[in-house]
Structure formats: structure tokens, C-alpha cells
């Protein structure tokens, strides 16, 4: 653990590849974050993890507190938001989902996780932009502000078949 300001303690996070035994906890975190991320069942989650060249878990004190899944532009993934990007861009990486346990939110772990995603993209020699979507109706204001700080810009919007309007965003490589 590292000391914080004003007596608060910030726990050290470890970011590592997702392994099969992590899936029940990742599913739990995912479902606790709906509608900010789409609901999935265990089989769908396992499929997305398998399709993701970057699939990361964030651990604090040996407990997974967050995760992200990043797919390439050549995936067979059939998400309506992923397909929006494939119809408009030939080369990108798609951050399908990122979610944290409620107790881990607002502690800087997201910034660390996105830094690791960027590092991994360089490691696998990917110079493509990173794409994602953020809910704008209903609004996910916290995510919009966070991603804006990280250099993401809106490249379009779409209404989804599940009743949510999303901002389609990209960050240059």
C-alpha cells in the first residue's frame, strides 16, 4: 500500500491478463455496471474475452476490482456499436467494455488501466486508433469527462436497438 493525502490510503493495483478463473468475478463486475456497459451472460463474456487481444484485469489486494476488453478491427464480434466502427474504419482497436467495482471507482485505477492498454498496443505493434462508445442518453457524464481528459473525441452518435443513444469516440494512436 502507498500512503495518501489526509490519511487516506491508496492501494496498489496490479494489472494482468485475464485468465479463465477470473470470468465469474468479471461477470459480476460487468453486471453491476449495466447500463454503462452492456449486460452479458457467462458464455458471451467468455467469447468476448477470447476475441480480445487485450483482456486485462485490475487487482487490488488479490481481488479483481476492474477489467477491460479490447478487440481488433478483424473480430467476428457482432455488437451493434462495434459494427458501427467496422462500417466506417478499416483499422482500429475497440475497447468493448471497461468496468470497476463500485468501491474501486474514482481511485485512479482507470487511468492506470488505459495506460496499460496503450502500452500493450505498442507491444503488439498496433498503431491504430482506440475506439469506444459512451452513453449520452441516459448520460454517463463521468465517463464522458474521463475519456475527454484522455484525448478521446466524438466521431458520431447512434441510437441503439436497446434504447440507449451513444457517442462513438476515438483516440488517435
RAMO-V999853 format. One record per pair of residues at least 4 apart in sequence whose C-alpha atoms are under 6 Angstrom apart, sorted by the first residue. I is the first residue (numbers start at 1). J is the second residue. If there is no record, write none. Layout:
I_J / I_J
This chain:
1_11 / 1_12 / 2_10 / 3_9 / 4_8 / 4_9 / 4_10 / 13_59 / 13_60 / 14_58 / 14_59 / 15_57 / 15_58 / 16_56 / 16_57 / 17_55 / 17_56 / 18_55 / 18_56 / 18_57 / 23_27 / 29_101 / 31_39 / 33_37 / 34_38 / 34_39 / 40_44 / 52_69 / 52_70 / 52_71 / 54_70 / 55_68 / 55_69 / 56_67 / 56_68 / 57_66 / 57_67 / 58_64 / 58_65 / 58_66 / 58_67 / 59_63 / 59_64 / 59_65 / 65_100 / 65_101 / 66_99 / 66_100 / 67_98 / 67_99 / 68_97 / 68_98 / 69_95 / 69_96 / 69_97 / 70_94 / 70_95 / 70_96 / 71_93 / 71_94 / 72_93 / 73_91 / 73_92 / 73_93 / 85_89 / 91_128 / 92_128 / 92_129 / 92_130 / 93_130 / 93_131 / 94_130 / 94_131 / 94_132 / 95_132 / 121_126 / 122_126 / 127_173 / 128_173 / 129_171 / 129_172 / 129_173 / 130_170 / 130_171 / 131_169 / 131_170 / 132_169 / 133_166 / 133_167 / 133_168 / 133_169 / 134_166 / 134_167 / 135_139 / 135_140 / 135_166 / 136_165 / 136_166 / 137_164 / 137_165 / 143_147 / 147_152 / 148_152 / 151_171 / 152_169 / 152_170 / 152_171 / 153_169 / 153_170 / 154_168 / 154_169 / 155_168 / 155_169 / 156_168 / 157_166 / 157_167 / 157_168 / 158_165 / 158_166 / 159_164 / 159_165 / 160_164
